[in-house]
Amino acid sequence: MELLAKPLLVDSERISGLSGKLVRSHYDNNYLGALARLNAIRKKMKESRWESTPAFSLVGAKREELLAANSVFLHEAYFEVLGGDGVLPAGGLSVALERDFGSVNQWSAEFTSLARAMSGGSGWAILAWSSRDAKLVNHWAGDHTQLLAGASTLLALDMYEHAYHIDFGAKAAAYVDSFMAEIQWRVVASRYARAIDEASLGMEIQASEAAAVDAIAILDVRRRAVFSLSCERVAGSEWQDPAQPTEWMRNFDKSGPVVVYCVHGHEVSRSIALALNARGIPARYLVGGIEAWREAGLAMTNEKKHPAD
């Protein structure tokens, strides 16, 4: 069964930082070309008699399949984020970038520097979620085969010259700036949410179950801005900044059960549960967050408690 092309989701003429000519050329020649090559390779492989095929031919065919497949998938990840305003909204992804890179600006500086360093050559600059590390990472991909094992690609910037030479010539840095200004961050955030959801399967706990556990540590990991505006906390919980976990996780000594919660039980608390588990601390996230705890009629603390600045 042939893999079908994904359409461009935005009008190529309405991407302000990249010309329609460049985007169409990139899509038609490089993405669709890789897709046609992948389908042709797979068709030929399906028709092959492997028992009589030389080993070097099999290895070569599988290598070419991997190159073509990753070219297709990375180009799809690239085109799907075009047409935005480049503004990252506050939420689970922004918290994760601050947590794993120190700040969103520091992440951007590293990512764009990586991309610019590849100018005049070829490859991809990639932001990925590493399930093994339980964190976001930027990584270089020198060709279509060099992806981080077990990681989910969230943002892919094509640094092959075909991606920018029509508009920018050798000025790859200007291309990088234009791309960053065109990112639809909601698409990237959605990819991050899916990766976190998958990685945190089995770590959930219902409010009633958590309330019945003795000697449980409950951590409030709502975003600082959200926590600062709230008067309510789960009774007995302690707030910890989800964007600055390095210090408190290092000093967190808990061998017993740990439950973390945010507002609704989405990426913020799930990613912290994953990070704690990666450090050997058995943590689960509260399904539905503090809202579910409140709706269950469980004990709350009404106390205005500002986090330290």
N, C-alpha and C positions, 0 to 999 in steps of 0.2 A: 504494500500500500504506500503510495507516494505521500511525502510530506507536502502539505499545501502552504503557500506563501501567506504570511500575515500582511494585511494592508497597512499602508501609512495611515495613522489615526488622525493626523492633522494635515491641512493643506500645505504642501511644501512651499507655496508662495507666501504663506502667512507666518513663517518662522523668521523673525526679524533679524536674527544674527547670522543666518546662513541663507545663501541664495537658493531659490527654487531649483536653479540649474544644478548646483552642487548636490542638493539633497536628492534630486531625481537621479542624477548620475550614480551617486553612491548606492541608492536603493536598487535601481535597475541593473546596474552592471556588477556590483559587488555582492549585495545581498541575494538578489535573484540568481546571480551567477553561481554563488556558493550553494544555493538550494538546488539548482539544476544539477550541479556536480555531485551533490550528496545523493540525490535520487538516482542518478546514473550509476554511481558506485554501488549503491545498495542493490540495484537491479542486476548489475553484473555479478555481484557476489551471490545473489540468490540463484543465479543460473550456473554457478561454478560447481565443479565436482572436486570438493576439497580433498578427498582421499588421494587424488592423483595430482594435486597442485603442489608445486615446489614450496618449501617452507618460506623462502624469501618472498615469494609472491603473496602468500597469505599475510605475512607480517606487513608487507607494503600496502596491501589493500586495506587492512585494518587501520594502518596509520593514516592513509588518505581519507578514510571514512571519518576518523576522529577529527582531522583537520577541517574537513568540510562541515561536519556537524557543529563543532564549536564555532566556526565562522558564522553559520546560520544563527545559532542561538545568541551569540554575543551581538550580532547586528540587530536582532530583534530587540534585545535589551536596550540597545543604543537608541533605535528609532522610537521606541515606545515612550521615552521620556522627553522627546523634543516638543516644543510648542508651549512651554510654561513661562513663568515670570522669574524663575530662579530664586524665589523666596521660600525658605524652609520654615513651615509653621511649627509652633510649639507643640510638642507631643512626644510619643514614645521614641521616635527616631532622633529627634533633637536631643533628648535626654541621653540616649545611647551614644551619640557622637561626642557629647560633652564628657560622658563617663569614660569612654575609651580613648579619647584623644586630648582631653583637657578642656577643649572648647570646640564649638563648631568652626570658629575661625582657624584654629590649629589643624583641625581635620582638613579644611579647605586648602590651607597652605601646603600641607603634605601631599594631598591628592593632586593639586595643580602643579606642584613642583615635580612630582613623579611624571606627570604627563609631559610637561615641558622638556624634561630630561630625555624624553624619547623622541624629540623632534629630529627630523632628518634620518630617522630609522624606521622602525615598524613595531607594532604591538598594541597592547591595550593597557590602560590604567583602570583598575577595578576596585570598587568598594564592595566588600563581601562580608557576610555573616559567617563566622567560623563556629560551627557547633562544638567542635573539640575545645576551642579556647573560650567559648561562650562570650564572644566579643566581636565587635566590628574590626575589620582590618582593611587597609589598602594594600594592594599587591600589584606587581608587574606581571604581565603575561607577554613574553617575547614573541610567541606565536600562538596559534589557536589551540595548542595542546597544553600550554602551561597554566593550568587553573589550579587553585588550591583545593586539594582533596577534601571532601566532606563539607565544603562551603557553598553558600548560596550567593550568587551574583545579584547585587542590588543596583549597582550603577556601573555602566561600562562606557568608557570613553575611547573611541577608536583613534589611535595615533598613527595608523598607516597613512601614507601621503595621499592616497585616494580620497580620504575623508575630508581633506581641507585644501588641496593644492589649487583647485579651480578658483576659489575665492581668495585664498591667503598666500598662495605661492609658498615661499619658505618661512613665512611668518607664523609658525606653529603656535607661539605663545598667544597671539591674537585670536587664533581659532579656539584655543582652550578657554580663553575669557568669554568668547561668544557662546560656547557650549554651556558653560556654567550659568550664564544668564538666561538660558533657554530651558533649564531643567524643570520638568513637572514633578515637584517633590511629592505630590500625593501618590504618584505611581511608585516612586522609590519607597515611600512609607508603607504602601500596601504590600510590596515585596518583603519588606522587613517584617511586617505583621505576620505574613504567611510563614516565613522562616521560623519566627519565634513560636507561633502556634504549633507547628510540627515538632519542633525541638522540645517543647514543654509538655507533650502528651504524657499523661501518667503522673504529672506533678500537681494536679489540681486537688483541692479539698473544698468541700462544701462548708458553709458557715456553721451549720448545726454540728457537723463532725468536728470542726476545729474547736468549737466551744466546749466540747465534751472531753478534749484531751487534757490530761493533767501535765503540769510542768512544761507548758508550751511557751515558747518565745514568739511574740507577735510583733512584727515590724511594719510600721507605717512607712511606705516608700512612695507616697504621693509626691508629685513634683513640688519643689519648694514654693512656687507661686501659688499652687492650689492649696497646699497645707497652710500657708500663711493666712489665707482668707477663711479658713475653716475653724469653727469652734468645737467640732466633734472629732473624737477619735474612738477607735475600738478600745474598750476598757482594758487597761493593762498593757497597751501597746506603746512602743517607743518609735519616734520618728527617726529615720535615717535618710540622708540625702541620696537619691538614686543616681544623681549625676556626679557624685563625688564619693564613690564607695571604697576607694583604695585603702584609706586609713581605717575606716570603721570595720571593713571586712578583715583587715589584717589583725585587728585587736578583738575581733568577735570570737569569743570562746563559748561555743555551744555544741555539745554533743547530742543533746536531745532534740525533739521536734521543733521546727521553726516554720512559721507561716508568715508570708509577706502579703501585703495588700496595697492596692492603689485605689482609684475611684471605681472603676468598673471591672477590674481584673484582666486588663489587656496587656499590651507589650511591656509597660513599665514594671509591673510586679512580676510578670513571667520572666523577663530578662534577668531581674535580680535573683529570682529563684534559681535560674540556670547558672548564674555566676556563682552563687553560694554553693550549689552542688558541685561545680567544677573545682571548688576549693575544699571539697570533702565535707561540707556542712549540709546535712539533710534538710532541705527546705522545700516547701510547697507553696503554691500561690492560691489565694482565696478566690474562688469562683464568684464573679459578680462584684468583687471588691467590697468596699465599705458600704456601698448601696445595698448589696445583698445581706450584709450583716445587719444593717438597720431594718430592712424589710422583714427579717426573721425575728425581730423584736429582742435581739440579744443586747447584752450590756454595752452601753456607750459611756464615754466620758465627755462632758460638756465643759471644756476648759480651753480658754484661749492661751495657746502656748506657741510663741514664735520661735522658729529655728534661729540659732545663732548666726549672725552675719559673718 
